[in-house]
Amino acid sequence: MNNNTHEIIIFANGCFWCTEAVFESLKGVLSVMPGYTGGSTGSLQAAPTYEQVCTGSTGHAEAIKIEYDPSKIKFSDLLTVFFATHDPTTLNRQGADVGTQYRSGIFYSNDEQKQESLAFIKKLNEEGPRVVTEVTPLADFYPAEEYHRKYYQNNSDAPYCQVMISPKLKKLNERFSQLLKESE
């Protein structure tokens, strides 16, 4: 799926239902896949299940794998949205979601992404509270079960979506309207 004009980045920043909805809205983003990365399931099973990841025992984080076109959206814009739509200063927690599976992380696919991520974090650290976002090489990524995919799109009337995701999308629209697909 990746070719010379497309790049891959994996972001972990809390519940993947929320982050999928946010990043699917951005121009230049070709696909967003919720899943799990950054841990291990041992020798018994290659792909972790949602239930296993929720225990916190696998070391995996809920994450999204983004394929994007850098000619249509800059990596710095993806980083800006990433850091603006979660709390990167709280270790292993996003709101009421607690555990290593909700940690903040960037799993880069090339050295440019790594360097730009580290520089972005350095600047944030100079401006405010210390960022705890991990920056590590792209790890094995396991797509989430089918019912997690396009969760907001398929369940936008659900209470969780109304309370958690809709406000994030409203904030995204207010702060980053120039990056949204509708503005292409």
PADREN-912211 format. One record per residue (C-alpha): chain; residue number from 0; x, y, z. Coordinates in steps of 0.02 Angstrom, whole numbers, always signed. Layout:
// residues N
+--------+-----+--------+--------+--------+
! chaine ! num !     px !     py !     pz !
+--------+-----+--------+--------+--------+
!      A ! NUM !      X !      Y !      Z !
...
+--------+-----+--------+--------+--------+
***
This chain:
// residues 184
+--------+-----+--------+--------+--------+
! chaine ! num !     px !     py !     pz !
+--------+-----+--------+--------+--------+
!      A !   0 !     +0 !     +0 !     +0 !
!      A !   1 !   +147 !   +115 !    +31 !
!      A !   2 !   +228 !   +187 !   -125 !
!      A !   3 !   +352 !   +326 !   -163 !
!      A !   4 !   +223 !   +465 !   -142 !
!      A !   5 !   +143 !   +400 !    +17 !
!      A !   6 !   +212 !   +384 !   +193 !
!      A !   7 !   +160 !   +289 !   +348 !
!      A !   8 !   +159 !   +350 !   +528 !
!      A !   9 !    +85 !   +268 !   +682 !
!      A !  10 !    +17 !   +376 !   +822 !
!      A !  11 !    -37 !   +315 !   +993 !
!      A !  12 !   -134 !   +447 !  +1086 !
!      A !  13 !   -274 !   +370 !  +1185 !
!      A !  14 !   -430 !   +283 !  +1125 !
!      A !  15 !   -412 !   +239 !   +942 !
!      A !  16 !   -596 !   +274 !   +909 !
!      A !  17 !   -561 !   +457 !   +944 !
!      A !  18 !   -397 !   +469 !   +851 !
!      A !  19 !   -462 !   +377 !   +697 !
!      A !  20 !   -606 !   +502 !   +680 !
!      A !  21 !   -488 !   +650 !   +698 !
!      A !  22 !   -358 !   +596 !   +572 !
!      A !  23 !   -483 !   +530 !   +444 !
!      A !  24 !   -545 !   +710 !   +432 !
!      A !  25 !   -379 !   +779 !   +369 !
!      A !  26 !   -339 !   +815 !   +188 !
!      A !  27 !   -195 !   +712 !   +121 !
!      A !  28 !   -235 !   +568 !   +239 !
!      A !  29 !   -270 !   +419 !   +128 !
!      A !  30 !   -312 !   +290 !   +260 !
!      A !  31 !   -321 !   +268 !   +447 !
!      A !  32 !   -320 !    +96 !   +527 !
!      A !  33 !   -348 !    +73 !   +714 !
!      A !  34 !   -243 !    -62 !   +794 !
!      A !  35 !   -111 !   -111 !   +920 !
!      A !  36 !    +77 !    -84 !   +924 !
!      A !  37 !   +228 !    -68 !  +1037 !
!      A !  38 !   +210 !   -226 !  +1141 !
!      A !  39 !   +216 !   -413 !  +1137 !
!      A !  40 !    +92 !   -555 !  +1148 !
!      A !  41 !   +222 !   -688 !  +1180 !
!      A !  42 !   +239 !   -847 !  +1082 !
!      A !  43 !    +59 !   -905 !  +1101 !
!      A !  44 !    -24 !   -785 !   +980 !
!      A !  45 !    +44 !   -667 !   +848 !
!      A !  46 !    -95 !   -538 !   +847 !
!      A !  47 !   -163 !   -468 !  +1010 !
!      A !  48 !   -349 !   -452 !  +1041 !
!      A !  49 !   -436 !   -298 !  +1108 !
!      A !  50 !   -472 !   -392 !  +1269 !
!      A !  51 !   -287 !   -435 !  +1291 !
!      A !  52 !   -230 !   -257 !  +1257 !
!      A !  53 !   -359 !   -188 !  +1380 !
!      A !  54 !   -277 !   -286 !  +1522 !
!      A !  55 !   -117 !   -185 !  +1498 !
!      A !  56 !    -15 !   -345 !  +1505 !
!      A !  57 !    +37 !   -350 !  +1322 !
!      A !  58 !   +128 !   -184 !  +1320 !
!      A !  59 !    +33 !   -138 !  +1162 !
!      A !  60 !    -44 !    +34 !  +1142 !
!      A !  61 !   -206 !    +74 !  +1053 !
!      A !  62 !   -141 !   +163 !   +898 !
!      A !  63 !   -184 !   +217 !   +723 !
!      A !  64 !    -84 !   +181 !   +567 !
!      A !  65 !    -96 !   +328 !   +449 !
!      A !  66 !    -53 !   +324 !   +265 !
!      A !  67 !    -35 !   +500 !   +200 !
!      A !  68 !    +22 !   +598 !    +49 !
!      A !  69 !   +158 !   +720 !   +103 !
!      A !  70 !   +125 !   +826 !    -52 !
!      A !  71 !    -49 !   +863 !    +19 !
!      A !  72 !    -16 !   +870 !   +207 !
!      A !  73 !   +148 !   +906 !   +293 !
!      A !  74 !   +210 !   +791 !   +430 !
!      A !  75 !   +223 !   +946 !   +541 !
!      A !  76 !    +35 !   +971 !   +519 !
!      A !  77 !     +3 !   +791 !   +573 !
!      A !  78 !   +112 !   +820 !   +726 !
!      A !  79 !    +21 !   +982 !   +767 !
!      A !  80 !   -148 !   +893 !   +763 !
!      A !  81 !    -77 !   +744 !   +859 !
!      A !  82 !    -15 !   +852 !  +1002 !
!      A !  83 !   -169 !   +966 !  +1002 !
!      A !  84 !   -295 !   +824 !  +1017 !
!      A !  85 !   -228 !   +731 !  +1169 !
!      A !  86 !   -129 !   +764 !  +1328 !
!      A !  87 !    +52 !   +717 !  +1290 !
!      A !  88 !   +107 !   +765 !  +1467 !
!      A !  89 !    +15 !   +630 !  +1563 !
!      A !  90 !   +101 !   +461 !  +1571 !
!      A !  91 !     -8 !   +313 !  +1523 !
!      A !  92 !   -172 !   +407 !  +1532 !
!      A !  93 !   -295 !   +501 !  +1424 !
!      A !  94 !   -444 !   +565 !  +1523 !
!      A !  95 !   -530 !   +419 !  +1609 !
!      A !  96 !   -430 !   +292 !  +1505 !
!      A !  97 !   -284 !   +233 !  +1611 !
!      A !  98 !   -146 !   +109 !  +1570 !
!      A !  99 !     +2 !    +85 !  +1455 !
!      A ! 100 !   -120 !    +46 !  +1315 !
!      A ! 101 !   -169 !   +231 !  +1317 !
!      A ! 102 !     +8 !   +303 !  +1316 !
!      A ! 103 !    +66 !   +438 !  +1198 !
!      A ! 104 !   +183 !   +376 !  +1063 !
!      A ! 105 !   +249 !   +410 !   +889 !
!      A ! 106 !   +309 !   +259 !   +790 !
!      A ! 107 !   +407 !   +331 !   +644 !
!      A ! 108 !   +446 !   +250 !   +477 !
!      A ! 109 !   +595 !   +356 !   +427 !
!      A ! 110 !   +731 !   +465 !   +501 !
!      A ! 111 !   +650 !   +627 !   +444 !
!      A ! 112 !   +492 !   +585 !   +545 !
!      A ! 113 !   +600 !   +542 !   +695 !
!      A ! 114 !   +701 !   +703 !   +689 !
!      A ! 115 !   +548 !   +812 !   +659 !
!      A ! 116 !   +454 !   +726 !   +803 !
!      A ! 117 !   +600 !   +751 !   +923 !
!      A ! 118 !   +619 !   +933 !   +873 !
!      A ! 119 !   +432 !   +962 !   +895 !
!      A ! 120 !   +436 !   +885 !  +1069 !
!      A ! 121 !   +590 !   +988 !  +1116 !
!      A ! 122 !   +498 !  +1147 !  +1069 !
!      A ! 123 !   +344 !  +1094 !  +1168 !
!      A ! 124 !   +453 !  +1056 !  +1320 !
!      A ! 125 !   +527 !  +1231 !  +1310 !
!      A ! 126 !   +353 !  +1308 !  +1309 !
!      A ! 127 !   +263 !  +1208 !  +1443 !
!      A ! 128 !   +247 !  +1049 !  +1543 !
!      A ! 129 !   +361 !   +903 !  +1500 !
!      A ! 130 !   +299 !   +794 !  +1357 !
!      A ! 131 !   +305 !   +606 !  +1393 !
!      A ! 132 !   +270 !   +549 !  +1214 !
!      A ! 133 !   +384 !   +406 !  +1164 !
!      A ! 134 !   +467 !   +415 !   +994 !
!      A ! 135 !   +518 !   +244 !   +930 !
!      A ! 136 !   +541 !   +155 !   +764 !
!      A ! 137 !   +390 !    +82 !   +678 !
!      A ! 138 !   +347 !    -79 !   +767 !
!      A ! 139 !   +236 !   -224 !   +718 !
!      A ! 140 !    +61 !   -158 !   +693 !
!      A ! 141 !    -92 !   -267 !   +716 !
!      A ! 142 !   -255 !   -202 !   +643 !
!      A ! 143 !   -397 !   -194 !   +768 !
!      A ! 144 !   -549 !   -305 !   +753 !
!      A ! 145 !   -674 !   -254 !   +620 !
!      A ! 146 !   -800 !   -179 !   +743 !
!      A ! 147 !   -670 !    -48 !   +796 !
!      A ! 148 !   -645 !    +17 !   +619 !
!      A ! 149 !   -732 !   +178 !   +570 !
!      A ! 150 !   -810 !   +173 !   +742 !
!      A ! 151 !   -868 !   +354 !   +748 !
!      A ! 152 !   -933 !   +348 !   +570 !
!      A ! 153 !  -1037 !   +194 !   +612 !
!      A ! 154 !  -1088 !   +243 !   +790 !
!      A ! 155 !  -1093 !   +433 !   +795 !
!      A ! 156 !  -1255 !   +434 !   +896 !
!      A ! 157 !  -1184 !   +322 !  +1033 !
!      A ! 158 !  -1161 !   +410 !  +1201 !
!      A ! 159 !   -971 !   +384 !  +1202 !
!      A ! 160 !   -956 !   +461 !  +1030 !
!      A ! 161 !  -1064 !   +610 !  +1078 !
!      A ! 162 !   -970 !   +643 !  +1240 !
!      A ! 163 !   -791 !   +605 !  +1186 !
!      A ! 164 !   -769 !   +609 !   +998 !
!      A ! 165 !   -891 !   +743 !   +938 !
!      A ! 166 !   -808 !   +878 !  +1048 !
!      A ! 167 !   -636 !   +830 !   +979 !
!      A ! 168 !   -701 !   +847 !   +802 !
!      A ! 169 !   -780 !  +1014 !   +843 !
!      A ! 170 !   -613 !  +1075 !   +914 !
!      A ! 171 !   -524 !  +1008 !   +759 !
!      A ! 172 !   -644 !  +1103 !   +647 !
!      A ! 173 !   -623 !  +1264 !   +746 !
!      A ! 174 !   -433 !  +1259 !   +758 !
!      A ! 175 !   -379 !  +1170 !   +600 !
!      A ! 176 !   -515 !  +1200 !   +469 !
!      A ! 177 !   -382 !  +1233 !   +337 !
!      A ! 178 !   -320 !  +1053 !   +357 !
!      A ! 179 !   -490 !   +970 !   +338 !
!      A ! 180 !   -539 !   +871 !   +184 !
!      A ! 181 !   -686 !   +988 !   +151 !
!      A ! 182 !   -561 !  +1128 !   +120 !
!      A ! 183 !   -466 !  +1033 !    -16 !
+--------+-----+--------+--------+--------+
***
